[in-house]
Amino acid sequence: MTRAKSIADIAKLLGVSESTVSRALNDNPLIAEKTRHKIQQVAREHNFKINAKARALRTQKTMVIAVVVLFKERTEQGISDPWLLDMLGAIADELTRHGYDMLLSNTRTASDDWRDYYFDSKRADGLIVIGQGEHDARIDRLAEQDCPFVVWGAMLPDSQYCTVGSDNKMGAFLAVNHLLNQGCRRIAFLGDTSHSEMEQRWQGYCLALQQAGIQVDESLRLETDFTSEAGYRSATRLLENGAGDVDGIFAVSDVIALGAMKKLIEAGRHIPADIAMVGFDDVALSMFCHPSLTTIRQQTLEGGKLLVRKLLDKLAGKTVRSQVMDVQLVVRESSRKAL
């Protein structure tokens, strides 16, 4: 039997450098796609297989990136959340393009000492954190320990770490301003402002009302978990509290909005004639529900790619900076009132 070729053999066979072969076999986008495919084809023909253990010993790299989803201690939200699935898919695809595997966990499985759990134990080369929870101190400790990580979340004034996130305040402002332009004056806010991103969305909600000369009514702020069930319960509370004068709802996520919509329709309320609604995220379901949901579109897929690129830059010793991504109001049936 012919022995399997080594990287050096393949490089000599193709007349390229060993580093080019190595990068191509790891699907590194720095190598042109046509060249990558040709090198990978030759490697397959000659039974070449990457020895992952040997490479890890040689480079001291695991070629694994850990992704931690921060959940509130008492929440019904899970990994199956549609927006989370979109984000995780974008991260996984981008990591694969760069030759990395993804280790997924959440705050219910990871220990409190993230440096020990992920870095000192050689579980991962870097860490991507989705969300900041209720101002989670573990993120600040990672920054103090100079560990390689990035966060999807709100850019905070005093934070010492790199974040990628949406312009939450502007998104909420656009949503509420749109409802005001549809004639709404009593607009409920559904969300949990103990989370940094949702706190910024509350600020945008307040700003839109204030600019319209409408006083913010705290009784219209309903603390709501990130689930459709929680949205359904919040809409139930609105109705039980005699919300006959509520003519608009801004929900901080589409899944919350969809749950609230279900309850309102069951109660005989017409959307948007009686109550106009706007969500946040633009998950696929928002387009296909009835009525279709007006929402704020986040650049979720591009955000996932940016998280990976910034983390890999950080691992390469480059300086990375936080980035706030633009959002867009997508108007659909749930908010179009006949004025």
Rosetta blueprint (number, residue, H / E / L):
1 M L
2 T L
3 R L
4 A L
5 K L
6 S L
7 I H
8 A H
9 D H
10 I H
11 A H
12 K H
13 L H
14 L H
15 G L
16 V L
17 S L
18 E H
19 S H
20 T H
21 V H
22 S H
23 R H
24 A H
25 L H
26 N L
27 D L
28 N L
29 P L
30 L L
31 I L
32 A L
33 E H
34 K H
35 T H
36 R H
37 H H
38 K H
39 I H
40 Q H
41 Q H
42 V H
43 A H
44 R H
45 E H
46 H L
47 N L
48 F L
49 K L
50 I L
51 N L
52 A H
53 K H
54 A H
55 R H
56 A H
57 L H
58 R H
59 T H
60 Q L
61 K L
62 T L
63 M L
64 V E
65 I E
66 A E
67 V E
68 V E
69 V E
70 L L
71 F L
72 K L
73 E L
74 R L
75 T L
76 E L
77 Q L
78 G L
79 I L
80 S L
81 D L
82 P H
83 W H
84 L H
85 L H
86 D H
87 M H
88 L H
89 G H
90 A H
91 I H
92 A H
93 D H
94 E H
95 L H
96 T H
97 R H
98 H L
99 G L
100 Y L
101 D E
102 M E
103 L E
104 L E
105 S E
106 N E
107 T L
108 R L
109 T L
110 A L
111 S L
112 D L
113 D L
114 W H
115 R H
116 D H
117 Y H
118 Y H
119 F H
120 D H
121 S L
122 K L
123 R L
124 A L
125 D L
126 G E
127 L E
128 I E
129 V E
130 I E
131 G L
132 Q L
133 G L
134 E L
135 H L
136 D L
137 A H
138 R H
139 I H
140 D H
141 R H
142 L H
143 A H
144 E H
145 Q L
146 D L
147 C L
148 P L
149 F E
150 V E
151 V E
152 W E
153 G L
154 A L
155 M L
156 L L
157 P L
158 D L
159 S L
160 Q L
161 Y L
162 C L
163 T E
164 V E
165 G E
166 S E
167 D L
168 N H
169 K H
170 M H
171 G H
172 A H
173 F H
174 L H
175 A H
176 V H
177 N H
178 H H
179 L H
180 L H
181 N H
182 Q L
183 G L
184 C L
185 R L
186 R L
187 I E
188 A E
189 F E
190 L E
191 G L
192 D L
193 T L
194 S L
195 H L
196 S H
197 E H
198 M H
199 E H
200 Q H
201 R H
202 W H
203 Q H
204 G H
205 Y H
206 C H
207 L H
208 A H
209 L H
210 Q H
211 Q H
212 A L
213 G L
214 I L
215 Q L
216 V L
217 D L
218 E H
219 S H
220 L H
221 R E
222 L E
223 E L
224 T L
225 D L
226 F L
227 T L
228 S H
229 E H
230 A H
231 G H
232 Y H
233 R H
234 S H
235 A H
236 T H
237 R H
238 L H
239 L H
240 E H
241 N L
242 G L
243 A L
244 G L
245 D L
246 V L
247 D L
248 G E
249 I E
250 F E
251 A E
252 V L
253 S L
254 D H
255 V H
256 I H
257 A H
258 L H
259 G H
260 A H
261 M H
262 K H
263 K H
264 L H
265 I H
266 E H
267 A L
268 G L
269 R L
270 H L
271 I L
272 P L
273 A L
274 D L
275 I L
276 A E
277 M E
278 V E
279 G L
280 F L
281 D E
282 D L
283 V L
284 A H
285 L H
286 S H
287 M H
288 F H
289 C L
290 H L
291 P L
292 S L
293 L L
294 T E
295 T E
296 I E
297 R E
298 Q L
299 Q L
300 T H
301 L H
302 E H
303 G H
304 G H
305 K H
306 L H
307 L H
308 V H
309 R H
310 K H
311 L H
312 L H
313 D H
314 K H
315 L H
316 A L
317 G L
318 K L
319 T L
320 V L
321 R L
322 S L
323 Q E
324 V E
325 M E
326 D L
327 V L
328 Q E
329 L E
330 V E
331 V L
332 R L
333 E H
334 S H
335 S H
336 R L
337 K L
338 A L
339 L L
